[in-house]
Amino acid sequence: MKKLLISLAVALAVMPGFAQDSDLQKAAAEAAAAIASAGKQEEKVVKPRYWTTVAEFGLGIAQTSLTNWAAGGYNTATLSTSLDAKANYARNLQSWTNRLQMQYAFLWSADKWDLLQKSADRIYLESRWSYKTSKESAWSYSAALDFRTQFNETRSNYAKGEDGIWTGTLKSDFFSPAYLNLGIGMDWKVSRMLSISMSPVTGSLIFCSVPALRQGYGMKLRDGGTAGVDEDYHAMLFQLGPQIKSDLKFTVNDAFAFETQLVMFSDYFDHPFTHWRVNWDTSMSWQLSRLVKLGFKTWLIYDPVVKITSDRDIDLYPSGKDRIQFKEFLEFTLTYTFKPRRQ
C-alpha cells in the first residue's frame, strides 16, 4: 500500500498535465518525501542492564553537655562514618555480587580532652560468583571470597604518663588481625529473604603483622622458636575446612530494614566440626526521613584460637582464654544513597 502511495505521489509530481498549478505539484512532492522517510525510522533499542550499583554514605553525630550536673559525668562527643557499597552483575544463569562495608567512629570525652578514643572500626569485603544449576532451580554452584580487618590500632586501659603521652594496651591494628577466606561450594536460595551457602572446601588465612599480638590471635610458634617471644611466632596462619554462611534480610514498608548474617568455619586440622569460628552480624534500621536513619547493629565473634585475658579470672588463665566477643552500636545518622542514573 505504501509503494502505491509513493508511486501515486511521484506521478502527480512529474506529470504536470494532471495538475493545473505548481502548488499542487509541490504538495504532492512533499507528501511523497514524508511517506518515504517514514519507513526509515527505527524503534529505539533498549540495551540490557547487567550491572546494578548502589552506595550509602552515613554520618552520625552525638553530643553530651553537662553544667552543674549533681550526678556527675563528662562532656562527650562522638562521630561515626560509614559506607555500604554494592555492585552486582546478573546475566542468564550466572551472577556476581560484591559488597564493601566500612565503618569508623571515635569518642571524645572531657576527662581525656586531648585524646580521641576509637569506638568502631571495621572493613568487610564480600565477593561471590554463582551459576544456577537450571533456570528455575534454587541451587547454584558458587565461589566466594570475604575479607575482614580494621583501619588502624585500637587500645584500651589508657593512662597518661609524666611526659603527657597517652599509652594503653594494644588490642588490634591494620592487618592485625585480618581474615581472608576463599571457598567453593553450593548456594541454596531458600526463599526471597533467606539464602544459605555451603562451602566444604574453604581456605582461611589469618594475618597478624604486629609481633606483640600474634600469640593472642593463635599464630603458631616457629620451628626452634621460644614460647613467649613475640618475634618467634608466625605472622600468618593457614586453615582449611568447611564454611557455612546464612543471610536473612527483609524490609517493611521501605522504612524498617533487618539484615543478619551468620558465618561458621571449622578447621579440618584442628578439632574439625567441634571447634567453630563464628561471626554473627545483625543490623536493624528505621528510615525516619529521607536523610535521617536510626540504626542498631550488633557483632558477635567467637574464635577458639583467640585468647582474651580478663581481670575476673586472670589467675586461672594468665595467658588468656577463648571467649565470646560482643559489640553493639546505636546511632542516629545522616544518610545519602547514591544510585547511578539510568541511561
C-alpha positions in Angstrom: 0.0 0.0 0.0 2.9 2.3 0.8 4.5 1.7 -2.5 1.2 2.5 -4.2 1.0 5.8 -2.4 4.6 6.7 -3.2 4.1 5.9 -6.9 0.9 8.0 -6.9 2.7 10.9 -5.3 5.6 10.7 -7.7 3.3 10.5 -10.7 1.4 13.6 -9.5 4.8 15.4 -9.2 6.2 14.6 -12.6 3.0 14.8 -14.7 2.0 18.5 -14.8 -0.7 17.6 -17.1 -2.8 16.2 -14.3 -2.2 19.2 -12.1 -3.1 22.7 -13.3 -0.9 24.7 -10.9 2.5 24.4 -9.2 1.1 24.4 -5.7 -0.5 21.0 -6.2 2.8 19.6 -7.6 4.7 20.9 -4.6 2.3 19.4 -2.1 2.5 16.0 -3.9 6.3 16.0 -3.8 6.4 16.8 -0.1 3.8 14.0 0.6 6.0 11.6 -1.3 9.1 12.5 0.7 7.3 12.2 4.0 6.0 8.8 3.2 9.4 7.6 2.0 11.2 8.8 5.2 8.6 7.3 7.5 9.8 3.8 6.6 13.3 4.6 7.6 12.5 5.4 11.2 13.6 2.7 13.6 12.5 1.9 17.1 14.9 2.8 19.8 16.6 -0.4 21.1 16.9 -0.6 24.9 20.2 -2.1 25.9 20.0 -4.7 28.7 21.5 -3.7 32.1 23.6 -6.4 33.7 25.1 -4.3 36.5 23.3 -2.7 39.4 25.2 -0.4 41.8 24.3 1.5 44.9 26.3 3.1 47.7 25.0 4.5 51.0 27.1 7.0 53.0 26.3 7.7 56.7 27.4 10.3 59.2 26.4 10.0 62.8 26.9 12.7 65.5 26.1 12.6 69.2 27.0 15.1 72.0 26.5 15.4 75.7 27.0 18.6 77.7 26.7 18.8 81.5 26.5 22.0 83.5 26.3 21.9 87.3 25.1 18.3 87.0 24.9 16.9 90.5 25.1 13.2 89.4 28.4 13.9 87.7 29.7 12.8 84.3 31.7 14.3 81.5 31.0 16.2 78.4 31.4 13.9 75.4 31.1 13.9 71.6 31.1 11.1 69.2 31.4 11.0 65.4 30.9 8.0 63.2 31.2 7.5 59.4 30.1 4.5 57.3 29.9 3.3 53.7 27.9 0.4 52.4 28.5 -0.1 48.7 27.2 -2.8 46.4 28.0 -3.8 42.8 26.1 -6.8 41.4 26.1 -8.4 38.0 23.5 -10.8 36.6 23.2 -12.4 33.2 21.4 -15.5 32.2 22.3 -18.2 34.8 25.3 -16.5 36.3 25.6 -13.7 38.9 28.4 -11.9 40.6 27.7 -10.0 43.9 30.1 -7.6 45.6 29.6 -5.7 48.8 32.0 -3.4 50.8 31.1 -2.3 54.3 33.3 0.2 56.2 32.7 2.0 59.5 34.9 4.2 61.7 33.9 6.0 64.9 35.6 7.8 67.7 34.7 9.3 71.1 35.9 12.5 72.7 35.5 12.9 76.5 36.3 15.9 78.7 38.3 13.8 81.1 40.7 12.9 78.2 40.3 16.2 76.3 43.5 15.6 74.3 42.7 12.0 73.3 40.4 10.6 70.7 39.3 7.1 71.6 38.1 4.8 68.8 34.7 3.1 69.3 34.1 1.4 66.0 36.5 0.3 63.2 35.6 -2.2 60.5 36.4 -3.2 56.9 34.4 -6.1 55.4 34.5 -7.1 51.8 32.4 -9.9 50.2 32.5 -11.2 46.7 30.6 -14.2 45.3 30.2 -15.7 41.9 27.3 -18.1 41.3 26.0 -20.2 38.4 22.5 -21.6 38.7 22.1 -25.3 38.0 19.0 -24.5 35.9 16.7 -21.5 35.2 14.1 -22.5 37.8 16.5 -24.1 40.3 17.1 -22.7 43.8 20.6 -24.2 43.8 23.8 -22.6 42.3 27.4 -23.5 42.1 29.5 -20.8 43.8 32.9 -19.5 44.6 33.2 -16.9 47.4 35.8 -14.6 48.9 35.5 -12.5 52.0 38.0 -10.3 53.9 37.9 -8.6 57.3 40.2 -6.2 59.1 40.3 -2.7 60.6 41.8 0.7 59.7 44.3 1.3 62.5 45.3 0.5 66.0 42.9 0.0 69.0 44.0 0.4 72.6 42.3 0.0 76.0 43.2 0.9 79.6 44.5 4.3 78.6 46.9 6.1 81.1 48.7 9.4 80.8 52.4 9.3 81.6 54.6 12.0 83.1 55.6 13.1 79.6 52.0 13.8 78.8 51.6 11.0 76.3 48.7 8.6 76.5 49.5 4.9 76.5 47.3 1.9 76.5 47.2 -1.8 75.9 47.4 -2.6 72.2 44.4 -4.7 71.1 44.5 -4.7 67.3 45.9 -2.8 64.3 45.6 -2.8 60.5 46.1 -6.4 59.3 46.4 -7.5 62.9 44.3 -9.4 62.7 43.0 -9.8 59.1 40.9 -12.7 57.9 40.8 -13.8 54.2 38.5 -16.7 53.2 38.2 -18.3 49.8 35.8 -21.2 49.3 33.9 -23.2 46.6 30.6 -24.9 47.1 26.8 -24.5 46.6 24.3 -21.8 47.3 20.7 -22.6 48.3 18.1 -19.8 47.8 15.6 -21.0 50.4 13.3 -18.0 49.8 13.3 -14.4 48.7 14.6 -13.4 52.2 16.8 -16.4 53.2 19.9 -17.9 51.4 22.4 -20.4 52.7 25.9 -21.0 51.3 27.8 -24.2 51.9 31.5 -24.5 51.1 33.0 -27.8 52.1 36.4 -26.6 50.9 37.3 -23.2 52.3 40.9 -21.9 52.7 41.2 -19.4 55.5 44.2 -17.2 56.1 44.7 -15.2 59.4 47.2 -12.4 59.3 48.9 -10.6 62.2 51.6 -8.1 61.3 52.3 -6.9 64.8 54.5 -9.4 66.7 53.1 -8.5 70.1 49.6 -9.6 69.0 50.5 -12.9 67.3 50.3 -15.2 70.2 46.9 -13.9 71.3 45.5 -14.4 67.8 46.5 -18.0 67.6 49.7 -17.8 65.5 51.9 -20.8 65.6 55.4 -20.9 67.1 58.2 -21.0 64.5 60.4 -24.2 64.4 63.1 -23.7 67.0 61.4 -20.6 68.5 61.0 -19.8 72.1 57.5 -19.7 73.6 56.5 -16.3 74.8 58.9 -14.4 72.5 56.8 -12.3 70.2 59.1 -12.4 67.2 59.2 -16.2 67.2 55.6 -16.6 66.1 54.5 -16.8 62.5 52.7 -13.8 61.0 50.2 -15.9 59.2 48.1 -19.0 60.0 46.5 -21.2 57.3 43.4 -23.2 57.9 41.3 -25.4 55.7 37.8 -26.6 56.4 34.1 -26.2 55.8 32.2 -22.9 55.9 28.5 -22.3 56.3 27.1 -18.8 55.7 23.4 -17.9 56.0 21.9 -14.5 55.1 18.4 -13.3 56.2 17.1 -9.9 55.1 13.8 -8.2 54.7 12.1 -4.8 54.7 8.8 -3.5 56.0 7.1 -0.6 54.1 10.5 0.6 52.9 11.1 2.1 56.4 12.3 -0.8 58.5 15.1 -3.0 57.3 16.5 -6.1 59.1 19.6 -8.0 58.0 21.6 -10.7 59.7 24.5 -12.9 58.6 25.9 -15.9 60.4 29.2 -17.4 59.2 30.7 -20.6 60.7 34.1 -22.1 59.9 35.9 -25.2 61.2 39.4 -26.3 60.6 40.0 -29.9 59.3 43.4 -30.0 61.0 42.3 -28.7 64.5 39.3 -30.3 66.2 37.1 -30.5 63.0 33.4 -30.0 63.5 33.8 -29.4 67.2 35.6 -26.1 67.2 33.9 -23.5 65.1 34.9 -19.9 64.4 31.7 -17.8 64.5 30.9 -14.4 63.1 27.3 -13.2 63.5 26.4 -9.7 62.3 23.0 -8.1 62.7 21.7 -4.8 61.5 18.3 -3.0 62.0 17.5 0.4 60.7 14.5 2.8 60.7 14.3 5.4 57.9 12.9 8.3 59.9 13.0 10.7 56.9 14.7 10.9 53.5 18.1 11.7 55.1 17.8 10.6 58.7 18.1 7.0 59.9 18.1 5.3 63.3 20.3 2.2 63.2 21.2 -0.6 65.6 23.9 -3.1 64.9 25.5 -6.0 66.8 28.5 -8.1 66.2 29.2 -11.4 67.9 32.5 -13.2 67.4 33.8 -16.5 68.8 37.2 -17.8 67.7 38.7 -20.7 69.7 42.3 -19.7 68.7 41.9 -16.2 70.0 42.9 -15.8 73.7 41.5 -12.9 75.7 42.5 -12.0 79.3 40.0 -10.9 81.9 40.5 -9.4 85.3 37.9 -11.8 86.7 40.0 -14.9 86.1 43.5 -13.8 85.2 44.8 -16.1 87.9 43.3 -19.1 86.3 44.1 -18.1 82.7 47.2 -15.8 82.8 47.7 -16.2 79.0 44.1 -15.6 78.2 41.1 -17.8 77.3 38.8 -18.2 74.3 35.7 -16.1 74.9 32.6 -14.8 73.2 33.1 -11.3 71.9 30.1 -9.0 71.6 29.6 -5.4 70.5 26.6 -3.2 69.8 26.2 0.2 68.2 23.2 2.5 68.3 23.1 5.8 66.4 21.2 8.4 64.5 22.8 9.0 61.1 22.5 11.4 58.2 22.5 9.1 55.2 22.8 9.7 51.5 22.2 7.0 48.9 24.0 7.3 45.6 22.5 5.4 42.6 23.7 5.9 39.0 21.2 7.5 36.7 19.7 5.1 34.2 20.8 5.8 30.6 
